[in-house]
């Protein structure tokens, strides 16, 4: 056998193949998809046993059918020719014997000739007739001529009759003009029976030849395919990691080396080598694993020690830092104009130190694994509304459009931790988005649940930095370590919280093409999420607080309205100073709080609104909200005794301020 097609039967025939075959044959590797196949890939279908079967049976069947058909056809033609020849010979013989009698009109003689023809047994009926009205028959007349075949022969005068005086007038040669007609009829029943026997014999011979060829080829195909199937199973077992499996195919003859036996022997040698290599690899893996476990234990101990140190340092530093903050707040009102910048800078440094300590404490708590997520069904619409109220002012200050798209989805996670992750990513995106840019927070369905993405169209992150941005204190574009641009801990905290929630934050970015931070959480049915409970009827600290908000930016007005109404306040928003003063002067509504921007549209001045509020409604708390922190502005506000909130205003700080106002009894 010169070659073997590269195909195998993964199922194999039923029955036991012998030792060396695993109890459950591992599945054969599936062929690669058509889209990944090379143009030169040889595609083989079926199996070798079926191919060998077709190769042996089809030619034998063709030869057997051709020979049988040819011999049967010749046999049938011979029978047909013999049958016709016998019938025609009888007809001619009767015609030759009845010429003189027919010419002479001797009917008895003609009858004797016809009867003599019947006695031969070759025909069943004879008819002799001429145009003069003579008609002689012999034999039975059957009702149907379907089983009879007719043979005819003309009756002519023989050569000896030419000199007779009885020669017909006008004849010139013997036999030129027929004087009558002989018809003989043969029964085709025996002929048809013999013809059927010949056909049946031919078909039987063909079937016997086909069965013999089928049995021989089947035996040969099984002889070739079974060793190949065992080799295929052994290779599949080796691929699955069962290196102890062998082919166990040996040669039984002594007339040379069988190619399949050589192939099986090579596979067995390969299996032995793989088994030895596996033993060596397992020993090396055990040694490397022991070393890795020892180093991992040392690293975990070092991480726990670092976490305990950060927690202790954070606690020990917070006490003096808190006292320092109290002293600075006490010194700030009485500071001279020359001292005030230094005190403000000291206050700013204290705030930065507090933020740094908060982040370090958060990382230490996450590394120490003392936080346990409270998994619940969280509607993203409600979560995004809270984050929008928290970051709307910062987005307006940075002149960046902040967009949210929840698509009515819900997730199963810890709401507070999810809010922390998305909030940090949004803060980071607002910090790096260009002026006039857009930050989009979107949720969409994915194969693994709900995918939340935070996108910006900023400068992007180079691929060389994308693998390190989640490390502590790593910042891409802050080599001077400007504290106002963060400490490089926000993404590290987000990565740890995401791991605690069972997900991972991925980043996709390119220079000058923006960045996309994304992570996936398990989806929850929004219908299963319990609707938010209505506000309790008991009076809350801010329920019913009447607020007047004055700002020329519609986004700030909308964000302020949403946040204050969420706290239960009664909010009225105006965009100009003149309209605000007119509302304050009507006397119909008494406001508890007036929140006014410093720089209004046109020549509007927020200080004028604050002065009008003090004059028209002295019981209201008048607060100026501004992002301007220049020395002249601060000195002017200090001389006027105006309360200032610097943008962006933290919602917690604003709520604390309004809560203190509610606790003051009205006069």
C-alpha positions as CSV (number, residue, x, y, z in Angstrom):
1,X,0.0,0.0,0.0
2,X,1.7,3.2,-1.2
3,X,-0.2,5.9,0.7
4,X,-2.9,6.3,3.3
5,X,-5.5,9.1,3.1
6,X,-5.3,11.5,6.1
7,X,-8.7,10.6,7.5
8,X,-9.9,8.5,10.4
9,X,-13.1,7.4,11.9
10,X,-13.4,9.0,15.4
11,X,-16.3,6.6,16.3
12,X,-14.8,3.4,15.2
13,X,-16.7,0.1,14.9
14,X,-18.5,-1.5,17.8
15,X,-16.6,-4.0,19.8
16,X,-13.4,-4.2,21.7
17,X,-10.2,-3.2,19.9
18,X,-7.9,-4.9,22.4
19,X,-5.4,-3.7,25.0
20,X,-3.9,-0.2,24.8
21,X,-7.2,1.5,23.9
22,X,-8.6,3.8,26.7
23,X,-11.9,2.9,28.1
24,X,-13.4,6.0,26.8
25,X,-11.7,7.2,23.6
26,X,-11.0,11.0,23.7
27,X,-12.8,13.1,21.1
28,X,-10.9,13.7,17.9
29,X,-9.9,17.3,17.3
30,X,-12.4,19.1,15.2
31,X,-11.3,20.5,11.9
32,X,-10.6,24.2,11.8
33,X,-13.3,26.5,10.5
34,X,-13.4,27.1,6.7
35,X,-12.6,30.8,7.3
36,X,-9.2,29.8,8.9
37,X,-8.3,27.1,6.3
38,X,-5.4,27.7,4.0
39,X,-6.1,27.7,0.3
40,X,-3.8,24.7,0.0
41,X,-5.6,22.7,2.7
42,X,-6.6,19.2,1.6
43,X,-10.1,18.5,2.7
44,X,-10.9,14.8,3.3
45,X,-14.4,13.5,3.9
46,X,-15.7,10.2,5.1
47,X,-13.2,7.6,6.5
48,X,-10.6,5.2,5.2
49,X,-12.7,2.0,5.6
50,X,-15.5,3.5,3.6
51,X,-13.1,4.7,0.9
52,X,-11.5,1.2,0.6
53,X,-14.9,-0.4,0.5
54,X,-16.0,1.9,-2.4
55,X,-12.6,1.3,-4.1
56,X,-13.0,-2.5,-4.1
57,X,-16.7,-2.9,-4.5
58,X,-17.5,-0.4,-7.2
59,X,-15.1,-1.8,-9.9
60,X,-16.1,-5.4,-9.1
61,X,-19.7,-4.4,-9.3
62,X,-19.2,-2.6,-12.6
63,X,-17.3,-5.6,-14.1
64,X,-19.8,-8.1,-12.8
65,X,-22.8,-6.2,-14.1
66,X,-21.1,-5.6,-17.5
67,X,-20.1,-9.2,-18.0
68,X,-23.4,-10.6,-16.8
69,X,-25.3,-8.2,-19.0
70,X,-23.3,-9.0,-22.0
71,X,-23.6,-12.8,-21.6
72,X,-27.3,-12.6,-20.7
73,X,-27.9,-10.4,-23.8
74,X,-26.1,-12.9,-26.0
75,X,-28.0,-15.8,-24.5
76,X,-31.3,-14.1,-25.1
77,X,-30.4,-13.2,-28.7
78,X,-29.4,-16.8,-29.3
79,X,-32.7,-18.0,-27.9
80,X,-34.6,-15.5,-30.1
81,X,-32.7,-16.4,-33.2
82,X,-33.2,-20.2,-32.7
83,X,-36.9,-19.8,-32.0
84,X,-37.4,-17.7,-35.1
85,X,-35.3,-19.9,-37.2
86,X,-37.2,-23.1,-36.2
87,X,-40.6,-21.4,-36.9
88,X,-39.5,-20.0,-40.2
89,X,-37.9,-23.4,-41.2
90,X,-41.2,-25.2,-40.6
91,X,-43.1,-22.6,-42.6
92,X,-40.7,-23.0,-45.6
93,X,-40.8,-26.8,-45.3
94,X,-44.6,-26.8,-45.4
95,X,-44.5,-24.3,-48.4
96,X,-42.1,-26.6,-50.3
97,X,-44.2,-29.7,-49.7
98,X,-47.5,-28.2,-50.6
99,X,-46.8,-26.4,-53.9
100,X,-48.1,-29.1,-56.3
101,X,-51.0,-30.0,-54.1
102,X,-52.0,-26.4,-53.7
103,X,-51.6,-25.8,-57.5
104,X,-53.7,-28.9,-58.2
105,X,-56.2,-28.1,-55.6
106,X,-55.7,-31.4,-53.7
107,X,-57.1,-30.4,-50.3
108,X,-56.6,-33.8,-48.7
109,X,-52.9,-33.8,-49.6
110,X,-52.6,-30.3,-48.2
111,X,-54.3,-31.5,-45.0
112,X,-51.9,-34.3,-44.7
113,X,-48.9,-31.9,-45.1
114,X,-50.3,-29.6,-42.4
115,X,-51.0,-32.5,-40.0
116,X,-47.5,-33.8,-40.7
117,X,-46.0,-30.4,-39.7
118,X,-48.0,-30.5,-36.4
119,X,-46.7,-33.9,-35.5
120,X,-43.1,-32.5,-35.4
121,X,-44.1,-30.5,-32.3
122,X,-42.4,-27.3,-33.3
123,X,-45.6,-25.5,-34.3
124,X,-49.1,-25.5,-32.8
125,X,-51.1,-24.4,-35.8
126,X,-50.6,-24.4,-39.6
127,X,-52.6,-22.5,-42.2
128,X,-52.3,-23.0,-46.0
129,X,-54.3,-20.8,-48.4
130,X,-54.3,-19.3,-51.8
131,X,-56.2,-16.7,-53.8
132,X,-58.4,-19.4,-55.4
133,X,-60.3,-19.9,-52.1
134,X,-58.4,-23.0,-50.8
135,X,-57.9,-22.7,-47.1
136,X,-56.5,-25.7,-45.0
137,X,-55.8,-25.5,-41.3
138,X,-54.4,-27.9,-38.7
139,X,-54.1,-27.4,-35.0
140,X,-56.3,-25.8,-32.3
141,X,-57.4,-22.2,-32.8
142,X,-56.7,-20.3,-29.6
143,X,-58.9,-17.5,-28.5
144,X,-55.9,-15.1,-28.1
145,X,-52.9,-14.8,-30.2
146,X,-50.8,-13.1,-27.4
147,X,-48.9,-16.3,-26.7
148,X,-48.4,-17.2,-30.4
149,X,-45.8,-16.0,-32.9
150,X,-46.6,-16.2,-36.6
151,X,-44.2,-17.2,-39.4
152,X,-45.1,-16.9,-43.1
153,X,-43.6,-18.4,-46.3
154,X,-44.9,-18.0,-49.9
155,X,-45.7,-21.2,-51.9
156,X,-44.0,-21.2,-55.3
157,X,-43.7,-23.9,-58.0
158,X,-40.5,-25.9,-57.8
159,X,-38.0,-26.2,-60.8
160,X,-39.4,-29.6,-61.8
161,X,-42.8,-28.2,-62.5
162,X,-41.7,-25.8,-65.3
163,X,-42.1,-28.4,-68.0
164,X,-45.4,-29.5,-66.8
165,X,-48.5,-28.7,-68.7
166,X,-49.9,-27.4,-65.5
167,X,-47.6,-24.4,-65.5
168,X,-49.6,-21.2,-65.1
169,X,-50.1,-19.1,-68.0
170,X,-47.6,-16.3,-68.3
171,X,-44.9,-17.7,-66.0
172,X,-41.4,-17.3,-67.3
173,X,-39.3,-18.9,-64.5
174,X,-39.9,-21.2,-61.6
175,X,-40.9,-19.5,-58.4
176,X,-41.4,-16.1,-59.9
177,X,-45.1,-15.9,-58.9
178,X,-46.4,-17.2,-55.5
179,X,-49.4,-19.4,-55.8
180,X,-50.3,-19.4,-52.1
181,X,-49.2,-18.7,-48.6
182,X,-48.2,-20.8,-45.6
183,X,-48.6,-19.5,-42.0
184,X,-47.3,-21.4,-39.0
185,X,-47.8,-20.4,-35.4
186,X,-45.5,-21.2,-32.5
187,X,-46.4,-21.1,-28.8
188,X,-44.0,-18.7,-26.9
189,X,-44.7,-20.0,-23.4
190,X,-41.7,-22.3,-23.3
191,X,-39.6,-19.7,-25.0
192,X,-40.6,-17.0,-22.4
193,X,-39.9,-19.5,-19.6
194,X,-36.4,-20.2,-20.9
195,X,-35.8,-16.5,-21.4
196,X,-36.8,-15.8,-17.7
197,X,-34.5,-18.6,-16.5
198,X,-31.7,-17.0,-18.4
199,X,-32.3,-13.6,-16.9
200,X,-32.6,-15.0,-13.4
201,X,-29.4,-17.0,-13.8
202,X,-27.6,-13.9,-15.0
203,X,-28.8,-11.8,-12.1
204,X,-27.9,-14.6,-9.6
205,X,-24.4,-14.8,-11.0
206,X,-24.0,-11.0,-10.7
207,X,-25.3,-11.1,-7.1
208,X,-23.0,-13.9,-6.2
209,X,-20.0,-12.0,-7.7
210,X,-21.0,-8.8,-5.8
211,X,-21.4,-10.6,-2.5
212,X,-18.0,-12.2,-2.9
213,X,-16.4,-8.9,-3.8
214,X,-18.2,-7.2,-0.9
215,X,-17.0,-9.8,1.6
216,X,-13.5,-9.7,0.3
217,X,-13.2,-5.9,0.2
218,X,-14.9,-5.6,3.6
219,X,-12.3,-7.9,5.2
220,X,-9.5,-5.9,3.5
221,X,-10.9,-2.6,4.6
222,X,-11.2,-3.7,8.2
223,X,-7.7,-5.1,8.1
224,X,-6.4,-1.7,7.0
225,X,-8.7,0.6,8.9
226,X,-8.6,-1.0,12.4
227,X,-4.8,-0.3,12.9
228,X,-5.3,3.2,11.6
229,X,-8.2,3.8,13.9
230,X,-6.2,2.6,16.9
231,X,-3.3,4.9,15.9
232,X,-5.8,7.8,15.7
233,X,-7.2,7.1,19.1
234,X,-3.8,6.9,20.6
235,X,-2.8,10.2,19.1
236,X,-6.0,11.8,20.4
237,X,-5.3,10.3,23.9
238,X,-1.8,11.8,23.8
239,X,-3.2,15.2,22.8
240,X,-5.6,14.9,25.8
241,X,-2.6,14.2,28.1
242,X,-2.9,10.4,28.5
243,X,0.7,9.6,27.8
244,X,0.5,6.1,29.1
245,X,-1.7,4.9,26.2
246,X,-0.1,2.8,23.5
247,X,-1.2,1.6,20.0
248,X,-0.2,-2.1,20.6
249,X,-0.1,-2.9,16.9
250,X,2.4,-5.5,15.9
251,X,3.2,-7.2,12.6
252,X,2.0,-10.9,12.3
253,X,3.7,-11.9,9.1
254,X,7.4,-12.6,8.2
255,X,7.5,-11.4,4.6
256,X,8.6,-7.8,5.3
257,X,7.7,-4.8,7.4
258,X,4.1,-3.5,7.3
259,X,3.8,0.2,7.0
260,X,1.0,0.4,9.6
261,X,3.1,-1.5,12.1
262,X,6.0,0.9,11.6
263,X,3.6,3.9,12.0
264,X,2.2,2.4,15.3
265,X,5.7,1.7,16.6
266,X,6.7,5.3,15.9
267,X,3.6,6.6,17.7
268,X,4.5,4.4,20.7
269,X,8.0,5.7,20.8
270,X,6.7,9.2,20.7
271,X,4.3,8.5,23.6
272,X,7.2,7.1,25.7
273,X,9.3,10.2,25.0
274,X,6.3,12.5,25.9
275,X,5.7,10.5,29.1
276,X,9.4,10.9,30.1
277,X,9.3,14.6,29.3
278,X,6.1,15.0,31.3
279,X,7.6,13.4,34.3
280,X,10.6,15.8,34.1
281,X,8.3,18.8,33.6
282,X,6.1,17.8,36.5
283,X,9.2,17.6,38.8
284,X,10.4,21.0,37.6
285,X,6.9,22.5,38.0
286,X,6.7,21.1,41.6
287,X,10.0,22.7,42.4
288,X,9.0,26.1,40.8
289,X,5.6,26.0,42.5
290,X,7.3,25.5,45.9
291,X,9.5,28.5,45.3
292,X,6.6,30.6,44.0
293,X,4.4,29.7,47.0
294,X,7.2,30.7,49.3
295,X,7.7,34.0,47.6
296,X,3.9,34.6,47.4
297,X,3.7,34.0,51.1
298,X,6.5,36.5,51.7
299,X,4.8,39.0,49.4
300,X,1.4,38.6,51.1
301,X,3.1,39.1,54.5
302,X,4.8,42.2,53.2
303,X,1.4,43.5,51.8
304,X,-0.3,42.9,55.1
305,X,2.5,44.6,56.9
306,X,2.2,47.6,54.5
307,X,-1.6,47.7,55.0
308,X,-1.2,47.7,58.8
309,X,1.4,50.4,58.5
310,X,-0.7,52.6,56.3
311,X,-3.7,52.1,58.5
312,X,-1.7,53.0,61.6
313,X,0.0,56.0,59.9
314,X,-3.3,57.3,58.6
315,X,-4.9,57.1,62.1
316,X,-1.9,58.7,63.8
317,X,-1.6,61.5,61.2
318,X,-5.3,62.3,61.1
319,X,-5.4,63.6,64.7
320,X,-2.8,66.3,64.3
321,X,-4.1,67.1,60.8
322,X,-7.6,67.6,62.1
323,X,-6.3,69.9,64.8
324,X,-4.2,71.7,62.3
325,X,-7.3,72.3,60.2
326,X,-9.2,73.7,63.1
327,X,-6.4,76.1,64.0
328,X,-6.1,77.2,60.3
329,X,-9.9,77.8,60.1
330,X,-9.6,79.9,63.3
331,X,-6.6,81.9,62.0
332,X,-8.1,82.6,58.6
333,X,-10.7,85.2,59.6
334,X,-8.3,87.2,61.6
335,X,-5.4,87.0,59.2
336,X,-4.0,90.3,57.7
337,X,-4.0,90.8,53.9
338,X,-0.3,89.9,53.9
339,X,-0.9,86.7,56.0
340,X,-4.0,85.5,54.2
341,X,-2.3,84.0,51.1
342,X,0.0,82.0,53.2
343,X,-2.9,80.8,55.4
344,X,-4.9,79.9,52.4
345,X,-2.0,78.0,51.0
346,X,-1.6,76.2,54.3
347,X,-5.2,75.3,54.3
348,X,-5.0,74.0,50.7
349,X,-2.0,71.8,51.7
350,X,-3.9,70.5,54.7
351,X,-6.8,69.6,52.4
352,X,-4.5,67.8,50.0
353,X,-2.9,65.9,52.8
354,X,-6.4,64.8,54.0
355,X,-7.3,63.6,50.6
356,X,-4.0,61.6,50.3
357,X,-4.6,60.0,53.7
358,X,-8.1,59.1,52.7
359,X,-6.8,57.4,49.5
360,X,-4.1,55.6,51.4
361,X,-6.6,54.3,54.0
362,X,-8.9,53.2,51.2
363,X,-6.1,51.2,49.5
364,X,-5.0,49.7,52.8
365,X,-8.5,48.6,53.6
366,X,-8.9,47.1,50.1
367,X,-5.5,45.3,50.3
368,X,-6.4,43.9,53.8
369,X,-9.7,42.6,52.3
370,X,-11.8,43.9,55.2
371,X,-14.5,45.2,52.9
372,X,-17.4,43.0,51.9
373,X,-19.7,44.0,49.0
374,X,-23.4,44.2,49.8
375,X,-24.7,42.8,46.5
376,X,-28.1,44.1,45.5
377,X,-30.1,45.0,42.3
378,X,-29.1,48.5,41.4
379,X,-30.9,50.5,38.7
380,X,-28.4,52.5,36.7
381,X,-30.8,55.4,36.1
382,X,-31.0,56.3,39.8
383,X,-27.2,55.8,40.2
384,X,-26.4,58.0,37.2
385,X,-28.8,60.7,38.5
386,X,-26.9,60.8,41.8
387,X,-23.5,61.0,40.0
388,X,-24.8,63.7,37.6
389,X,-25.8,65.8,40.5
390,X,-22.4,65.3,42.1
391,X,-20.3,66.1,39.0
392,X,-22.5,68.6,37.1
393,X,-21.0,71.6,38.7
394,X,-17.4,70.4,38.0
395,X,-18.3,69.7,34.4
396,X,-19.7,73.2,33.9
397,X,-16.6,74.7,35.6
398,X,-14.4,72.7,33.2
399,X,-16.6,73.6,30.2
400,X,-17.1,69.9,29.4
401,X,-20.4,68.3,28.3
402,X,-21.3,65.5,30.7
403,X,-23.7,62.9,29.2
404,X,-25.3,59.9,30.7
405,X,-27.0,56.9,29.0
406,X,-28.4,54.1,31.2
407,X,-30.8,52.6,28.6
408,X,-33.1,51.4,31.4
409,X,-30.6,48.7,32.6
410,X,-29.9,47.4,36.1
411,X,-27.0,45.4,37.6
412,X,-26.3,43.2,40.5
413,X,-23.5,44.8,42.6
414,X,-22.7,47.0,45.6
415,X,-24.2,50.4,44.9
416,X,-21.7,52.4,47.0
417,X,-18.7,50.7,45.4
418,X,-20.1,51.1,41.9
419,X,-20.7,54.8,42.6
420,X,-17.1,55.1,43.8
421,X,-15.7,53.5,40.6
422,X,-17.8,55.5,38.2
423,X,-17.3,58.7,40.1
424,X,-13.5,58.3,40.1
425,X,-13.5,57.5,36.3
426,X,-15.8,60.5,35.6
427,X,-13.5,62.8,37.7
428,X,-10.5,61.5,35.8
429,X,-12.2,62.0,32.5
430,X,-13.3,65.6,33.3
431,X,-9.8,66.4,34.3
432,X,-8.3,65.2,31.0
433,X,-11.1,66.3,28.6
434,X,-10.4,69.4,26.5
435,X,-12.4,72.5,26.9
436,X,-15.6,72.1,24.9
437,X,-15.2,68.3,24.9
438,X,-17.6,65.6,26.0
439,X,-17.6,62.9,28.6
440,X,-20.0,60.1,28.0
441,X,-21.1,57.5,30.6
442,X,-23.0,54.8,28.8
443,X,-24.3,51.3,29.7
444,X,-25.2,48.6,27.2
445,X,-25.9,44.9,27.1
446,X,-23.0,42.6,26.4
447,X,-22.5,38.8,26.4
448,X,-21.4,38.8,30.0
449,X,-24.1,41.2,31.4
450,X,-24.0,45.0,31.4
451,X,-21.0,46.9,30.2
452,X,-20.5,50.3,31.7
453,X,-18.2,52.7,29.8
454,X,-16.7,56.1,30.6
455,X,-15.5,57.8,27.4
456,X,-13.7,61.1,26.8
457,X,-12.3,62.8,23.7
458,X,-9.1,64.0,25.4
459,X,-5.5,63.6,24.5
460,X,-5.6,59.9,25.1
461,X,-3.0,57.5,26.7
462,X,0.0,56.1,24.8
463,X,0.1,52.3,24.7
464,X,3.4,52.3,26.7
465,X,1.5,53.8,29.7
466,X,-1.7,51.8,29.5
467,X,-0.3,48.9,31.4
468,X,0.8,51.0,34.4
469,X,-1.9,53.6,34.9
470,X,-3.5,51.3,37.6
471,X,-0.4,51.3,39.7
472,X,-0.2,53.4,42.8
473,X,1.2,57.0,42.4
474,X,1.7,56.5,38.6
475,X,0.7,59.5,36.6
476,X,1.3,59.9,32.9
477,X,1.5,63.7,32.5
478,X,2.3,64.9,36.0
479,X,6.0,64.5,36.3
480,X,6.2,67.6,38.4
481,X,3.8,66.0,40.9
482,X,1.3,68.8,41.0
483,X,-1.0,68.0,43.9
484,X,-3.9,69.7,42.2
485,X,-3.8,67.1,39.5
486,X,-4.2,64.2,41.9
487,X,-1.9,61.7,43.5
488,X,-2.2,58.8,41.1
489,X,-4.3,56.7,43.4
490,X,-7.8,57.0,41.9
491,X,-7.4,54.4,39.2
492,X,-5.5,52.1,41.7
493,X,-8.5,52.3,44.0
494,X,-10.9,51.7,41.2
495,X,-9.0,48.6,40.1
496,X,-9.1,47.1,43.6
497,X,-12.8,47.8,44.0
498,X,-13.5,46.3,40.6
499,X,-11.6,43.1,41.6
500,X,-13.6,43.0,44.8
501,X,-16.8,43.1,42.7
502,X,-15.6,40.3,40.5
503,X,-14.8,42.4,37.4
504,X,-11.9,44.1,35.7
505,X,-11.5,47.6,34.3
506,X,-10.2,47.7,30.7
507,X,-8.8,50.7,28.9
508,X,-8.9,51.5,25.2
509,X,-7.1,54.6,24.2
510,X,-4.9,56.2,21.5
511,X,-3.1,59.5,21.4
512,X,-5.3,62.4,20.3
513,X,-8.2,60.0,20.1
514,X,-9.6,60.0,23.7
515,X,-9.9,57.1,26.2
516,X,-12.5,54.6,27.1
517,X,-12.6,52.9,30.5
518,X,-15.0,50.0,30.7
519,X,-16.0,47.1,33.0
520,X,-18.8,44.5,33.0
521,X,-21.2,43.6,35.8
522,X,-23.9,40.9,36.0
523,X,-27.3,42.1,34.6
524,X,-30.4,42.4,36.7
525,X,-34.0,42.7,35.5
526,X,-35.3,46.2,36.0
527,X,-38.7,44.8,36.8
528,X,-37.3,42.9,39.8
529,X,-35.7,46.1,41.3
530,X,-37.8,47.4,44.1
531,X,-39.1,50.9,43.4
532,X,-37.6,53.6,45.6
533,X,-39.5,54.1,48.8
534,X,-41.3,57.4,49.1
535,X,-39.8,59.9,51.5
536,X,-40.9,59.4,55.1
537,X,-43.6,61.6,56.4
538,X,-41.4,62.6,59.3
539,X,-39.9,66.0,58.8
540,X,-36.4,65.7,57.4
541,X,-33.8,68.4,58.1
542,X,-34.2,70.0,54.6
543,X,-37.8,69.2,53.8
544,X,-39.7,72.4,52.9
545,X,-36.6,74.6,52.9
546,X,-37.3,77.4,50.4
547,X,-34.3,78.1,48.1
548,X,-33.7,80.8,45.4
549,X,-30.9,79.9,43.0
550,X,-29.5,82.6,40.7
551,X,-27.1,81.6,37.9
552,X,-26.8,82.4,34.2
553,X,-25.8,78.8,33.2
554,X,-28.9,76.6,32.5
555,X,-26.9,73.4,33.3
556,X,-26.0,74.7,36.8
557,X,-29.6,75.7,37.3
558,X,-30.9,72.2,36.3
559,X,-28.3,70.4,38.4
560,X,-29.0,72.6,41.4
561,X,-32.7,72.2,41.1
562,X,-32.4,68.4,40.8
563,X,-30.1,68.1,43.8
564,X,-32.1,70.4,46.1
565,X,-35.4,68.9,45.2
566,X,-33.9,65.5,45.9
567,X,-33.2,66.8,49.4
568,X,-36.8,67.9,49.7
569,X,-36.3,71.6,49.2
570,X,-38.7,74.0,47.4
571,X,-36.5,75.5,44.6
572,X,-37.0,78.5,42.4
573,X,-34.4,79.3,39.7
574,X,-33.7,82.6,37.9
575,X,-31.0,83.6,35.5
576,X,-30.6,87.4,36.0
577,X,-29.9,89.6,39.0
578,X,-32.8,91.9,38.2
579,X,-35.3,89.1,38.2
580,X,-33.9,87.8,41.5
581,X,-34.2,91.2,43.2
582,X,-37.7,91.5,41.9
583,X,-38.6,88.1,43.4
584,X,-37.1,89.1,46.7
585,X,-39.0,92.4,46.8
586,X,-42.5,91.1,46.2
587,X,-42.8,89.9,49.8
588,X,-45.2,87.1,48.7
589,X,-42.6,84.3,49.2
590,X,-40.1,84.3,52.1
591,X,-36.9,82.4,51.2
592,X,-34.8,80.5,53.6
593,X,-31.7,80.4,51.4
594,X,-30.4,82.4,48.5
595,X,-27.6,80.8,46.4
596,X,-26.2,83.3,43.8
597,X,-23.4,83.2,41.3
598,X,-20.8,86.1,41.4
599,X,-20.6,86.8,37.7
600,X,-24.1,86.9,36.1
601,X,-25.0,87.6,32.5
602,X,-24.2,91.1,31.2
603,X,-23.1,93.5,33.9
604,X,-24.9,91.6,36.6
605,X,-23.1,91.3,39.9
606,X,-24.0,88.6,42.5
607,X,-22.9,90.9,45.4
608,X,-25.8,93.2,44.5
609,X,-28.2,90.3,44.8
610,X,-26.7,89.3,48.2
611,X,-27.1,92.9,49.4
612,X,-30.7,93.0,48.2
613,X,-31.5,89.7,50.0
614,X,-30.0,91.0,53.2
615,X,-32.1,94.2,52.9
616,X,-35.4,92.7,51.7
617,X,-35.4,89.4,53.5
618,X,-32.9,89.6,56.3
619,X,-34.0,86.2,57.7
620,X,-32.7,84.3,54.6
621,X,-29.2,82.8,54.4
622,X,-27.5,84.6,51.5
623,X,-24.6,82.6,50.1
624,X,-22.4,83.6,47.1
625,X,-21.2,80.7,44.9
626,X,-18.2,81.4,42.7
627,X,-15.1,79.9,41.1
628,X,-13.2,83.2,41.3
629,X,-10.5,83.0,44.0
630,X,-8.4,86.1,43.1
631,X,-7.1,88.3,46.0
632,X,-9.2,91.2,44.9
633,X,-12.4,89.2,44.9
634,X,-11.7,87.5,48.2
635,X,-10.8,90.9,49.8
636,X,-14.0,92.5,48.5
637,X,-16.1,89.6,49.8
638,X,-14.4,89.7,53.2
639,X,-15.0,93.4,53.6
640,X,-18.7,92.9,52.7
641,X,-19.1,90.0,55.0
642,X,-20.4,87.8,52.2
643,X,-20.4,84.0,52.7
644,X,-18.6,82.2,49.9
645,X,-18.7,78.7,48.5
646,X,-15.9,78.0,46.0
647,X,-16.8,76.0,42.9
648,X,-17.0,73.1,42.5
649,X,-19.1,72.8,45.7
650,X,-19.2,69.4,47.2
651,X,-22.8,68.3,47.8
652,X,-21.9,67.1,51.3
653,X,-20.6,70.5,52.1
654,X,-23.7,72.3,50.7
655,X,-26.0,69.9,52.5
656,X,-24.2,70.5,55.8
657,X,-24.5,74.3,55.3
658,X,-28.3,74.0,54.6
659,X,-28.8,71.7,57.5
660,X,-27.2,74.2,59.9
661,X,-29.6,76.8,58.4
662,X,-32.6,74.6,59.1
663,X,-31.6,74.1,62.7
664,X,-31.7,77.9,63.3
665,X,-35.2,78.8,64.5
666,X,-37.0,81.4,62.5
667,X,-37.7,84.7,64.3
